[in-house]
Amino acid sequence: MSDLISIDKLVKRYGSVVALGGVSLNIRRGEFLSILGPSGCGKTTLLRAIAGFVEPTSGEIRIDGQLMNDVPPNRRPVNTVFQNYALFPHMTVAENVAFGPRRAGMARGEITRRIAEVLLAVGMDGYGDRYPRALSGGQQQRIALARALINQPQVLLLDEPLGALDLKLRKRMQLELKRLHQDFALTFVYVTHDQEEALAMSDRIAVMKQGEIVQFDNGQEIYRNPASRYVADFIGEANLIDCVLDGGSGVRLAHGSLVLPYSCSGSDAATLMVRPEDIHLGDAPGDAAIVVVPATVRNKTFIGQGWRLVIALDTGHVISAQPPASAAIEQLIPGDRVTAWWPSERGRLLTR
Amino acid sequence: MRIGRLETFLLLGGPVLFLGVFFLVPFAMMALASMQSDDGTLTSSHYVKLATDGYYWSVLLLTFEIGAGVSLLTFLLGYPLAYYLTFHVSSPALRRIIYIILVTPLFTSTIVRAFGWIVMLGRAGLVNQWLRGLGLISQPLDLIYTQTSIVVSLAYTMLPLMVLAVGSVLQNMNRSLLEAARDLGANSLTTFLKITFPLSLPGVVAGSLIVFTLSVSAYVTPSIMSGGRHLVMSMLIYQQYMVLFDFNFGAALSILLLVMTLLLITAYVLVLERSGRTTAAP
């Protein structure tokens, strides 16, 4: 796999506001990359910079080795699927989809053939003569996809395309997008604020915060080894527990005396991260490789797949636990004393 | 908040009464007068005269020609201006200033404006002076008191209306549509021709309708700028009332202008509605 897109120290300033503060990123040919972050983190600005709609203040963007900084959007080998679909309202579906090929000077017959092909691929064959206003949101979205895919771009840029759809449709479209990515063997750059979506679909994820990439790796790595509190909190659910350093490099829970089997050096404060699904309640096995903390149940919620409990550790920290379902868990009520434990390798010490 | 019947009656009653007294009633009286002869008996003689004498149709034709000319000129001048204001002027303050400059002439009296044009275009006016001074002509050009000068001076007044009508549609246009066109390979010109312009047509239609109806009913500007050499319907109607004191025939002429204008506008809108160009895109 080679790098298809390479972004080098990209900076974008709007007056005194820094939208992108020196972003460097390499996107591999054929991969499905997500740019993940909350509103305002710069992910859309980054995507639009790749598309050519945002002129960088400094830094370089190269696609397939070629410098793109002075290349206008209509001459870049990329196509964009817009958040609000941006279908041309005065043209039919077929005319919309034909727009790209027409600009490229393709023959009429060839265009007609390709339109039929791509509409079939997105599940909208037969809709050629309809107008966008007669379509539902999900249908418009698929036409927007078709309109971009028909040009066989080197890179497909997607700007939060599933945001306006309801949950079920969104999940279905995620699978469809994944399938299209594989069938067409394209490179996808996908912007989203939905971490579940990013984890489900991507080969790699670039997590952004305030104009910078704070972690760039595959989903599993980011989930297991978040680089900072921000990433831990943003991806999946995380319990973040304050710790203090215990002479040298030892660590213990704040307000308590329990020494934890983690070590760190070089900073004064640390945070222990444990995911709720890694926390077990009940008798701890006699393993040495576990951390055991006594706690009291605060409340309990049924969430279909199991129970979610809020427990207060004896040190005062309040955390969430989502243990494997069992009869013992079901019988717990607020106020019960319980032993919380987790495999030590499931906890992560974060120093940022 | 629901308002009771009495409040509705009072709130609506005022404007409706005003409209009735000062518009509907005089209009009905005029319509009636158009079908009466001097002594009050009902007659169709005025309409017969209109139908058979080609002179009145020629005046009507000139009136509509001028109206069309003004619409076209305001479109040719106003559309680029509206486009520039929307897409190339980024500060809203500057946009407002330019618009105020456009609209300010409307605050002056129509007569003063028309005489301003005479100063510009007259035989001894600025344009002729410059052209003679530059040695381009030896004799002054006849720029004034022509049909063109009527069209130009009306267009000057109507320009801000067209700019506003087109500008508001352009301002509200979904920008991502234009980006999508560029993304798909269209250059700036193609984006304009295929996307921006077609989607702005509702504004052009609205603007041209306003400009046309105001132009065919204009009186002061054509009166002064025609210099007595041309006659439009409003001037003809004025003559009937104020010079010949023939209120009945004048009324018939007024009804003719109204009906023909309505027919023209209806035809225009129907044709455009068929091709789906009258409502702005979502």
Interface residues (C-beta under 8 A of the other chain):
Chain A: A51 G52 F53 P72 P73 N74 R75 V78 N79 T80 F82 Q83 N84 A86 L87 F88 P89 H90 F99 G100 R103 A104 R133 R147 A148 N151
Chain B: N174 S176 L177 E179 A180 A181 R182 D183 L184 G185 A186 N187 T190 K194 I195 P198 L199 G276 A281 P282
